[in-house]
Amino acid sequence: ACPPYRTLAHRPNACRRRTLALTWTRYIWSLVRGEGYYGEDGEEEVKVFATDGACRACKFPLTRGVWSGAQAGCDEQTLTCPACGTRYSLESGEPLDFLPGDNPVHWLAKVANEKNGPQRLAVLPTRVSKSGAVYVRLPENTIID
């Protein structure tokens, strides 16, 4: 019997892109490394977000999504789909800029997917341990024996 999950697919440049694909039999999630902050003990801690693996607007994989945060001048941490340009809040999953159509590729994605309507990106709660392990809280009945 196969386990209900396959592997943590690590790419060589995952740290630079800040995303990692986590694949289960039926579910694909993206892990996005957010901004660091200083905890109560004065040590730097990292916020990690677990999101849908595919854009809700165009179904393109978000493993190459573009992260933006306060370092980039944004008010909140966001993830932008490279295929259609839809920008999602990493805190709530709400689409902040749905199918902008601001360049030829994004315009084509807008024309092909505008009937879908804006949908919220699933964002799962995570916790990063002191050793750097990332724990993701999965929805009920995700892993079935």
N, C-alpha and C positions, 0 to 999 in steps of 0.2 A: 504494500500500500504506500502510495506517495504521500509525503507530508502536505498539508494544505498550503504551504508556501514554497517558493522555489529558491530564490536567492536575492541577495542585495547586490544589484548590478552596479559595480563601481567603475566609473570612467576615470582615466588618468587625470583629466582636467576638471574633475567634479568640484574641487575646492574653488577654482577660479570662477566657474559658472554658478556655484552655490546651489546646484540641484543634483539630486541623485534619484534614480528610479528604484522603487521597491515594488516587486512583483509577486502577487499571490495568484492562485489558480484562476480566480474570477475578478480580482481587483488589482488595479494598478494605481499606485500613489507616488507622488513626487515629494521628496524631502528638500526643503529650501532652508538654507542657513541664513538666518536673519542677522540683525546687528547685535554686536556684543554690548553688554552692560555690566556694571559693577554691582555685585550682590552685597548683602549686609556684612559679609566677612572681608570685603575689599578686593576679592578676586574677581577677575573678569569671567562672566558667564555668557553663554551664547543661546539665543532663542532659535529654535528650529521649528519650522512649520511643516505639517504633513498635509498635502493637498491632493485633489484629484490628479491623476496622471495625464489627463487629456483636457484640453480647453473645452468648456461647455458651449462655446459659440461655434467653433469650427472643427472640433474633435482632433486637433493636432496635438501630438504629445508635448507636455509641458516640461519634459526633461531638459529642454534647452530654453526654458523661459527666462526672461530678463528680470532680475530682482532690482528694486529701487527702494531706498530708505532715506533716513535723515542725512546720511552722508552725501546722497545725490540731490539734496535739497527738497525732498518730499516730506509732507506732513506725516504720512504713515508708510509702513512697509507694504510694498505692492509687488505683484508678479504680472508681467506682461507676456502674452502669447506672441512668439516671433512670427507666426503665420498670419494671424488676422489683426493683431495689435490690441486686442481686448485686454484691459488692465483690471486686475482684481485686487481687492484689499486682502492681505494675508491674515488680518485679525478676524474679519467677519465673513470673507468669501464673496462679498457683494461686488458686482461688476461696477467699476468706477468710470470706465470709458468703453462702451460696448461698440464693437466693430467700427472704429473711427474712420476707416477708408482714407487715411492720410498719405498713402503712397500707392503705386499701381498694384502691388501684391495685396495690400490690405483692402484696397477698393474691390479687387476681384473676390476676395474672401467675404467682403460685405455683401456683394451681389449674390453670391452663392449661398449665404447662410442667414440673410436678414429675416427670413420667415421663422427662424428658430426662436427669436426673442431672447432677452437677457435672462440668464439663469445664474443662480448663486453657485459658486465653487465650493465644494465640500472641503472644510478645514478641520482636521482632527487634532485633539489635544495631544501635546507631546511633553516630555520631560527629559532633560539632559542630566546624566549623573556626573559626579565629580570626576569620574574616570573618562568621561566623554561618550559613554554609551547613550544612544537615543532610544527612548521608550515611547511607543505610539499607542494610544488607547483606541482600539478598533471598535466599530459599531457592533451591537449585539448580533449574534448568529453569523459573524463573518467567517469564523473558523469552525467547521463542523467536523466532528470525529468520524 
